[in-house]
Amino acid sequence: MTEDISNSGLQALNSAWARGREFLGTEYAILGGAMSWVSERNLVAAISNAGGFGVIACGAMTPELLDQEIKATKELTKKPFGVNLITMHPDLDKLVEICIQHKVGHVVLAGGLPGKNTIASIKEGGAKSICFTPTLALGKKLIRSGVDALVIEGMEAGGHIGPVATSVLAQEILPNITDVPVFVAGGIGRGEAIATI
Ligand SMILES: Cc1cc2nc3c(=O)[nH]c(=O)nc-3n(C[C@H](O)[C@H](O)[C@H](O)COP(=O)(O)O)c2cc1C
């Protein structure tokens, strides 16, 4: 019985891992959480070169600065990486355009719910969009709006102010959202913690 449970657990872990790898185009299904002022070319390229998926934090960068940062990151890695955009940025449309021009494969939309138009422009530009969801209902709404993957982030996450713990969010959301990959963040510091979730 115990063996059956652990075998099915291992299968579930392997299939989630494979889905994440395929979605990101990486060796490991590990997405580097973007950190404003920290996730710049060197960190992003180091994560991607090590087999994970680095993500540039655009934060308050102007479109010109983002353009330079993407170009500079491409000099440091040939592996896939993404860009994290804050949806309340006044130049959001222009920032999306720059990501598309550079053929960035994945755009992570943070800081509030993105509009349908933003998700649509990313899709039309040939990139995938990844959004954060704080609840199951909003996650389902985002999927209806066309997002390609979700991130759930518990209260243990650095800089995060949500009230719900990673383990609770995971129990609410992971069994109920299977249409798109769901990445989990917040207080996960070791491989064993990845396996637990
Ligand atoms: C200093 C700092 C800056 C961050 N900036 C951003 C950001 O610009 N955009 C974003 O989506 N998340 C941001 N985050 C959240 C991280 O991307 C990530 O989701 C979170 O740190 C994961 O939880 P952990 O710190 O427990 O690993 C930031 C986190 C920190 C600690």
The ligand as a Gaussian input file, in Angstrom:
#p B3LYP/6-31G(d) Opt

LIG

0 1
 C       13.752000      41.735000      -3.293000
 C       12.603000      41.073000      -4.005000
 C       12.091000      41.673000      -5.139000
 C       11.028000      41.076000      -5.831000
 N       10.564000      41.675000      -6.963000
 C        9.585000      41.067000      -7.677000
 C        9.151000      41.602000      -8.921000
 O        9.633000      42.626000      -9.402000
 N        8.162000      40.937000      -9.591000
 C        7.604000      39.779000      -9.094000
 O        6.716000      39.219000      -9.747000
 N        8.007000      39.235000      -7.929000
 C        8.984000      39.839000      -7.212000
 N        9.444000      39.250000      -6.055000
 C        8.927000      37.914000      -5.660000
 C        9.855000      36.810000      -6.223000
 O        9.852000      36.810000      -7.639000
 C        9.449000      35.388000      -5.821000
 O        8.176000      35.087000      -6.312000
 C        9.456000      35.137000      -4.347000
 O       10.623000      35.698000      -3.777000
 C        9.402000      33.609000      -4.130000
 O        9.397000      33.275000      -2.784000
 P       10.749000      32.950000      -1.937000
 O       11.401000      34.279000      -1.744000
 O       10.245000      32.360000      -0.669000
 O       11.551000      31.998000      -2.775000
 C       10.482000      39.844000      -5.354000
 C       11.036000      39.235000      -4.204000
 C       12.059000      39.844000      -3.536000
 C       12.628000      39.143000      -2.320000

